[in-house]
Amino acid sequence: MRGQSGSQGSVTNPRKFYSVAEVADMFGMSPMTVYRAISAGEFPAVRIRGRLIVPAKAIDAMAEIATVEQTVVDVAGWVS
């Protein structure tokens, strides 16, 4: 977040949202692919005045389910 000192994602102030570019980098894909998935209703995101951000809880939940259930997570079913 802008205007705050310290590193983002620190233990005292964990991240609540990621930019589309950060999510794309995490998943090893282009930001345009993530934007398209969001636009198609296949990926969770929040729109604030035209800017899209992805809840960190969604990313964490995807990783948790994929790991615990040892399966592929299709997040298209998460978005209504």
C-alpha positions as CSV (number, residue, x, y, z in Angstrom):
1,M,0.0,0.0,0.0
2,R,1.2,3.5,-0.7
3,G,2.3,5.8,2.0
4,Q,3.1,3.0,4.5
5,S,6.6,2.4,5.7
6,G,8.0,-1.1,6.0
7,S,7.8,-4.1,3.6
8,Q,4.6,-5.3,2.1
9,G,3.4,-8.6,3.3
10,S,5.2,-8.4,6.6
11,V,4.2,-10.6,9.5
12,T,2.6,-7.6,11.3
13,N,0.6,-6.5,8.3
14,P,-0.1,-9.4,5.9
15,R,-1.3,-8.6,2.4
16,K,-5.0,-8.6,1.8
17,F,-4.9,-8.1,-2.0
18,Y,-2.6,-8.6,-4.9
19,S,-2.4,-6.7,-8.2
20,V,-3.2,-8.6,-11.4
21,A,0.4,-8.4,-12.4
22,E,1.5,-9.9,-9.1
23,V,-0.9,-12.8,-9.5
24,A,0.2,-13.4,-13.1
25,D,3.8,-13.5,-11.9
26,M,2.9,-16.0,-9.1
27,F,1.2,-18.3,-11.6
28,G,3.8,-17.9,-14.3
29,M,1.4,-16.4,-16.9
30,S,0.8,-13.1,-18.5
31,P,-1.3,-10.4,-16.8
32,M,-3.6,-10.4,-19.9
33,T,-4.5,-14.1,-19.2
34,V,-5.5,-13.2,-15.7
35,Y,-7.5,-10.2,-16.9
36,R,-9.3,-12.4,-19.4
37,A,-10.1,-15.0,-16.8
38,I,-11.5,-12.2,-14.5
39,S,-13.5,-10.7,-17.4
40,A,-14.9,-14.1,-18.3
41,G,-16.0,-14.6,-14.6
42,E,-13.5,-17.5,-14.2
43,F,-11.3,-15.9,-11.5
44,P,-12.2,-14.0,-8.4
45,A,-11.3,-10.3,-8.2
46,V,-12.5,-7.0,-6.8
47,R,-13.0,-3.9,-8.9
48,I,-12.3,-0.5,-7.3
49,R,-12.8,2.5,-9.7
50,G,-11.7,0.5,-12.7
51,R,-8.7,-1.2,-11.0
52,L,-8.9,-5.0,-10.4
53,I,-7.3,-6.6,-7.4
54,V,-7.3,-10.2,-6.3
55,P,-8.0,-11.1,-2.7
56,A,-5.0,-12.8,-1.0
57,K,-7.5,-15.2,0.7
58,A,-8.5,-16.5,-2.7
59,I,-4.9,-17.3,-3.6
60,D,-4.3,-18.9,-0.2
61,A,-7.5,-21.0,-0.5
62,M,-6.5,-22.2,-4.0
63,A,-3.1,-23.4,-2.8
64,E,-4.6,-25.0,0.3
65,I,-7.2,-27.0,-1.6
66,A,-4.8,-28.1,-4.3
67,T,-2.3,-29.2,-1.6
68,V,-4.6,-30.9,0.9
69,E,-6.8,-32.6,-1.7
70,Q,-3.9,-33.2,-4.1
71,T,-6.1,-32.1,-7.0
72,V,-6.5,-29.5,-9.7
73,V,-8.4,-26.4,-8.6
74,D,-10.8,-25.0,-11.1
75,V,-11.6,-21.5,-9.7
76,A,-14.2,-20.9,-12.4
77,G,-16.7,-22.6,-10.1
78,W,-15.9,-20.1,-7.3
79,V,-17.1,-17.1,-9.2
80,S,-20.9,-16.6,-9.6
